[in-house]
């Protein structure tokens, strides 16, 4: 029979207490452990030897871990679309399985969904979202395709910059 012990740790992000079940086989349940920051604190001159070592462990509760994971996934999706648009503007088809004349509309639709999902508020994003149906029709007709796609790229760039700022704060 496997023995367990319960220890309490603090989420390094939100400060909530995390009950962690330690199993005799070395596994644990509850929270996500990323290691100790003790060495880094020593290097920064912020280590206090009076504090217990467990206070220098980096833990995240389930909620904070999921939120951070979602932010990383969203940022990866944004960066991929930004790269796909840039490749298309350089004359490459980022989606070889899609006929080249259909790529701009695919990029536009993906970009609009991304801007809506993240409630993007930059000048470019508002300009695109307020006229998305007209712009989509223009792209379908082959009108102003380069201008519209470039504005979409600028809107995504602003969104990536704002996400970077939000993740730092």
C-alpha positions in Angstrom: 0.0 0.0 0.0 1.3 3.4 -0.9 1.7 6.0 1.8 1.0 9.7 1.2 1.8 12.9 3.1 0.2 16.3 2.5 2.4 19.4 2.5 1.2 23.0 1.9 2.8 25.3 -0.6 2.0 28.7 -1.8 1.3 29.6 -5.5 4.1 31.9 -6.7 1.7 33.7 -9.0 -1.5 34.3 -7.0 -0.4 33.5 -3.4 -3.1 30.8 -2.8 -2.3 27.9 -0.6 -1.8 24.6 -2.5 -2.3 21.3 -0.7 0.2 18.8 -2.3 -0.1 15.1 -1.8 3.3 13.4 -1.8 3.3 9.7 -2.6 6.0 7.3 -1.5 6.9 6.5 -5.1 8.1 10.2 -5.5 5.1 11.5 -7.4 2.8 14.2 -6.2 -0.7 15.6 -6.8 -1.8 19.2 -6.5 -0.1 22.2 -8.1 2.8 22.4 -10.5 6.3 22.4 -9.3 9.0 24.2 -11.3 12.0 23.9 -9.0 13.8 26.1 -6.6 14.7 29.8 -7.1 17.1 29.7 -4.2 20.3 29.9 -6.4 18.9 32.8 -8.4 18.0 34.7 -5.2 21.5 34.1 -3.9 23.0 35.5 -7.2 20.7 38.5 -7.0 21.6 39.1 -3.3 18.0 38.6 -2.2 18.5 35.3 -0.3 17.6 35.3 3.3 19.1 32.2 5.1 16.5 32.7 7.9 13.7 31.7 5.5 13.0 28.0 5.0 14.1 26.5 1.7 10.5 25.6 0.7 9.8 29.4 0.5 12.2 29.4 -2.4 10.3 26.8 -4.3 8.3 27.9 -7.4 4.8 26.4 -7.4 1.7 27.3 -9.4 -1.8 26.4 -8.5 -4.0 24.6 -11.2 -5.8 27.8 -12.1 -2.6 29.9 -12.7 -1.0 27.1 -14.6 -4.0 26.7 -16.9 -4.2 30.5 -17.5 -0.5 30.7 -18.3 -0.7 27.6 -20.6 -3.6 29.2 -22.5 -1.7 32.5 -22.9 1.2 30.5 -24.4 -1.0 28.6 -26.7 -2.8 31.8 -27.9 0.5 33.6 -28.4 1.9 30.6 -30.5 -1.3 30.8 -32.6 -0.9 34.5 -33.1 2.8 34.2 -34.0 2.1 31.4 -36.5 -0.6 33.5 -38.3 1.7 36.6 -38.3 4.4 34.4 -39.9 2.0 33.0 -42.4 0.9 36.5 -43.5 4.5 37.6 -43.8 5.3 34.6 -45.9 2.3 35.2 -48.1 3.3 38.9 -48.6 6.8 37.7 -49.7 5.2 35.5 -52.4 5.1 32.1 -50.6 2.0 30.0 -50.1 2.0 29.2 -46.4 -0.8 26.6 -47.0 0.3 24.4 -49.9 -2.9 22.4 -49.7 -5.0 25.6 -50.4 -5.1 27.1 -53.9 -3.1 30.3 -53.9 -6.0 32.5 -54.9 -7.9 31.3 -51.7 -5.0 32.0 -49.3 -5.8 35.7 -48.7 -9.4 35.0 -47.6 -8.2 32.2 -45.4 -5.6 34.5 -43.7 -8.2 37.2 -43.4 -10.8 34.9 -41.8 -8.2 33.5 -39.3 -7.0 37.0 -38.5 -10.5 38.3 -37.8 -11.3 35.4 -35.5 -8.0 36.0 -33.6 -8.7 39.8 -33.3 -12.3 39.1 -32.1 -11.2 36.3 -29.7 -8.7 38.7 -28.0 -11.0 41.8 -28.2 -8.1 43.6 -30.0 -8.4 47.4 -29.7 -5.5 48.8 -31.8 -6.3 51.3 -34.5 -5.7 48.6 -37.2 -7.9 46.1 -35.4 -10.8 48.4 -35.0 -10.5 49.5 -38.6 -10.6 45.8 -39.7 -13.3 44.6 -37.3 -15.7 47.5 -38.0 -15.5 46.7 -41.8 -14.9 43.0 -41.8 -17.7 42.1 -44.2 -16.8 44.8 -46.7 -13.1 43.9 -46.5 -13.8 40.2 -46.9 -15.9 40.9 -50.0 -13.1 43.1 -51.4 -10.5 40.3 -50.9 -12.9 37.7 -52.5 -13.2 40.1 -55.5 -9.4 40.6 -55.6 -9.6 44.3 -54.6 -7.1 45.9 -52.3 -5.9 42.5 -51.1 -2.3 43.6 -50.3 -3.5 46.6 -48.3 -6.1 44.7 -46.3 -3.7 41.8 -45.5 -1.0 44.3 -44.5 -3.4 46.0 -42.1 -4.3 42.6 -40.7 -0.6 41.9 -40.1 -0.2 45.3 -38.4 -3.3 44.5 -36.2 -1.7 41.2 -35.2 1.6 42.9 -34.5 -0.2 45.3 -32.1 -2.0 42.4 -30.5 1.3 40.5 -30.0 2.9 43.6 -28.5 -0.1 44.1 -26.1 -0.1 40.4 -25.1 3.6 40.6 -24.3 3.0 43.7 -22.1 0.0 41.9 -20.4 2.1 38.8 -19.6 4.9 40.9 -18.1 2.5 42.9 -15.8 
